[in-house]
């Protein structure tokens, strides 16, 4: 089994503005098809992990703004493994052409495991 860190995701008010800031900081372009709702930095430049920005209506108290995204072909196995280690299943999502499960670590920090 293998698992890799693929994205670092930030919840924000304007995905494009956040992406432009980090793209400028890293001296790489914002990836094509960025919008105020969803944008990435690093994919077109071949960087890893990719920075991903997703617009949220508000930053709910207690929800971490930055979280780790892992991707694996053994999606269900790693979700089960995370839960067995003390993680908590939060929800399953299928958006932006991606499928992922959000979990919380034992201290409540959110992270995602995406399906390859």
C-alpha positions in Angstrom: 0.0 0.0 0.0 1.2 3.6 -0.7 -0.1 7.0 0.2 1.2 10.4 -0.8 0.7 14.0 0.2 -0.9 15.5 -2.9 -2.5 18.8 -1.8 -2.4 21.4 0.9 -5.9 23.0 1.0 -6.9 26.3 2.4 -10.5 27.4 3.0 -10.8 31.1 2.1 -13.2 33.8 1.0 -11.7 34.2 -2.5 -9.8 31.3 -4.0 -8.3 33.2 -6.9 -6.9 36.0 -4.6 -5.3 33.5 -2.3 -3.9 31.5 -5.2 -2.4 34.6 -6.7 -0.7 35.5 -3.4 0.9 32.1 -3.1 1.7 31.8 -6.8 3.5 35.1 -6.5 5.3 34.0 -3.4 6.5 30.8 -5.1 7.1 32.4 -8.5 4.8 29.9 -10.3 1.6 30.5 -12.2 -1.9 30.0 -10.9 -3.1 26.9 -12.6 -5.6 27.3 -15.5 -9.4 27.5 -14.8 -9.0 29.2 -11.5 -12.1 30.9 -10.1 -13.1 32.7 -7.0 -14.5 29.4 -5.8 -11.7 27.0 -6.6 -8.0 27.5 -7.6 -4.8 25.6 -7.5 -1.1 26.5 -7.6 1.7 24.2 -8.6 0.0 21.5 -10.7 1.0 23.1 -14.1 4.5 23.7 -12.7 4.9 20.1 -11.7 5.2 20.9 -8.0 4.1 18.6 -5.2 2.2 19.0 -3.0 -0.2 21.3 -4.9 -1.7 24.2 -3.1 -5.5 24.2 -3.3 -7.9 27.0 -2.4 -11.6 26.5 -1.9 -14.1 29.2 -1.2 -16.2 28.7 2.0 -19.1 30.8 3.2 -17.4 31.4 6.5 -14.6 30.1 8.6 -16.5 28.2 11.2 -14.8 28.5 14.7 -13.0 25.2 15.4 -12.5 24.2 11.8 -8.9 24.4 10.7 -8.3 26.6 7.7 -5.4 24.6 6.3 -5.6 20.8 6.1 -3.7 17.9 4.5 -5.0 16.1 1.5 -3.8 12.6 0.8 -4.6 10.6 -2.3 -4.4 6.8 -2.8 -5.7 4.0 -4.9 -6.4 2.2 -1.7 -9.0 4.8 -0.6 -11.3 2.7 1.5 -8.3 0.9 3.2 -6.8 4.2 4.3 -10.1 5.6 5.5 -10.5 2.5 7.6 -6.9 2.7 8.8 -7.4 6.4 9.9 -10.5 5.5 11.8 -8.8 2.5 13.5 -6.0 4.9 14.6 -8.5 7.2 16.3 -9.7 9.3 13.4 -13.3 10.3 12.9 -15.3 10.1 9.6 -16.7 13.6 8.9 -18.2 13.2 5.4 -17.8 12.1 1.8 -17.6 14.5 -1.1 -17.7 14.4 -4.9 -17.0 17.9 -6.3 -14.7 19.7 -8.7 -14.0 16.4 -10.5 -12.6 14.8 -7.3 -13.8 12.3 -4.8 -12.7 12.5 -1.2 -13.5 11.7 2.4 -13.0 14.3 5.2 -11.8 13.0 8.5 -10.7 14.4 11.8 -7.5 13.4 13.6 -7.7 12.5 17.3 -7.4 16.2 18.2 -10.1 17.3 15.8 -7.9 18.7 12.9 -9.5 18.0 9.6 -7.8 16.2 6.7 -8.9 14.5 3.5 -8.2 11.2 1.8 -8.9 11.5 -1.9 -9.6 8.7 -4.4 -7.1 8.1 -7.2 
